[in-house]
């Protein structure tokens, strides 16, 4: 299977740039994510972490 894929990719001009582009996208995305996590305001993190604990759910009996 890999032989067929490799054989087809060898015929494409400039195909060697695609793995480099995907590595750069992956790297910059996760570096941005790490930067956001370390610079996020503590109050925002606490507010978002308490969302599942809020009791603002819709009561099914109220919908009738």
ABEGO torsion letter per residue (X at the ends): XAAAAAAAAAABBGAAAAAAAAAAAAAAAAAAAAAAAAABBAAAAAAAAAAAABAABBBAAAAX
